Amino acid sequence: MAMTLRLEPEDERTLALLAEAQGVSKQEATVRAIREAAARRLREDKVRQLSGAARARYADLLDRLGQ
């Protein structure tokens, strides 16, 4: 599916530098950045979820260690 991406001049320059550094087109650099951001967000959400579960599971122990 085609999509038009409007960038501010500074973002355009940043994208061009990123694409050049990766040795890919600006389109490919954009797709990679989107995928990397999504993967990072999913990992962060998973860590947050697991951390919350561990805190709930070990709440008594954590309270005793904090005393």
C-alpha positions as a Markdown table, in Angstrom:
| # | Residue | x | y | z |
|---|---|---|---|---|
| 1 | Met | 0.0 | 0.0 | 0.0 |
| 2 | Ala | 1.4 | 3.4 | -1.0 |
| 3 | Met | 1.8 | 6.2 | 1.6 |
| 4 | Thr | 3.0 | 9.7 | 1.4 |
| 5 | Leu | 5.2 | 10.8 | 4.3 |
| 6 | Arg | 5.6 | 14.6 | 4.9 |
| 7 | Leu | 8.7 | 15.5 | 6.8 |
| 8 | Glu | 10.1 | 18.7 | 8.1 |
| 9 | Pro | 13.4 | 19.7 | 6.5 |
| 10 | Glu | 15.4 | 18.7 | 9.6 |
| 11 | Asp | 13.7 | 15.2 | 9.7 |
| 12 | Glu | 14.3 | 14.8 | 6.0 |
| 13 | Arg | 18.0 | 15.5 | 6.6 |
| 14 | Thr | 18.1 | 13.1 | 9.5 |
| 15 | Leu | 16.4 | 10.4 | 7.4 |
| 16 | Ala | 18.9 | 10.9 | 4.6 |
| 17 | Leu | 21.8 | 10.6 | 7.0 |
| 18 | Leu | 20.3 | 7.4 | 8.5 |
| 19 | Ala | 19.7 | 5.9 | 5.1 |
| 20 | Glu | 23.3 | 6.7 | 4.0 |
| 21 | Ala | 24.7 | 5.3 | 7.2 |
| 22 | Gln | 22.8 | 2.0 | 6.7 |
| 23 | Gly | 23.5 | 1.9 | 3.0 |
| 24 | Val | 19.9 | 1.7 | 2.0 |
| 25 | Ser | 17.2 | 3.9 | 0.5 |
| 26 | Lys | 15.2 | 6.4 | 2.5 |
| 27 | Gln | 12.2 | 4.2 | 2.1 |
| 28 | Glu | 14.0 | 1.2 | 3.5 |
| 29 | Ala | 15.5 | 3.2 | 6.3 |
| 30 | Thr | 11.9 | 4.4 | 7.2 |
| 31 | Val | 10.5 | 0.9 | 7.2 |
| 32 | Arg | 13.4 | -0.4 | 9.3 |
| 33 | Ala | 12.9 | 2.5 | 11.8 |
| 34 | Ile | 9.2 | 1.7 | 12.1 |
| 35 | Arg | 9.9 | -2.0 | 12.7 |
| 36 | Glu | 12.6 | -1.3 | 15.2 |
| 37 | Ala | 10.4 | 1.1 | 17.1 |
| 38 | Ala | 7.5 | -1.4 | 17.2 |
| 39 | Ala | 9.8 | -4.2 | 18.4 |
| 40 | Arg | 11.3 | -2.0 | 21.1 |
| 41 | Arg | 7.8 | -1.0 | 22.3 |
| 42 | Leu | 6.6 | -4.6 | 22.4 |
| 43 | Arg | 9.7 | -5.7 | 24.4 |
| 44 | Glu | 9.2 | -2.8 | 26.8 |
| 45 | Asp | 5.5 | -3.7 | 27.3 |
| 46 | Lys | 6.5 | -7.4 | 27.9 |
| 47 | Val | 9.1 | -6.4 | 30.4 |
| 48 | Arg | 6.6 | -4.1 | 32.2 |
| 49 | Gln | 4.1 | -6.9 | 32.3 |
| 50 | Leu | 6.6 | -9.5 | 33.6 |
| 51 | Ser | 7.9 | -7.0 | 36.2 |
| 52 | Gly | 4.4 | -6.3 | 37.5 |
| 53 | Ala | 3.7 | -10.0 | 37.8 |
| 54 | Ala | 6.9 | -10.6 | 39.6 |
| 55 | Arg | 6.3 | -7.7 | 42.0 |
| 56 | Ala | 2.8 | -9.1 | 42.7 |
| 57 | Arg | 4.1 | -12.6 | 43.2 |
| 58 | Tyr | 6.9 | -11.7 | 45.5 |
| 59 | Ala | 5.3 | -8.7 | 47.2 |
| 60 | Asp | 5.6 | -10.2 | 50.7 |
| 61 | Leu | 9.3 | -11.0 | 50.2 |
| 62 | Leu | 10.0 | -7.6 | 48.8 |
| 63 | Asp | 8.3 | -6.0 | 51.8 |
| 64 | Arg | 10.4 | -8.1 | 54.2 |
| 65 | Leu | 13.6 | -7.2 | 52.3 |
| 66 | Gly | 12.7 | -3.6 | 52.5 |
| 67 | Gln | 12.4 | -3.6 | 56.3 |
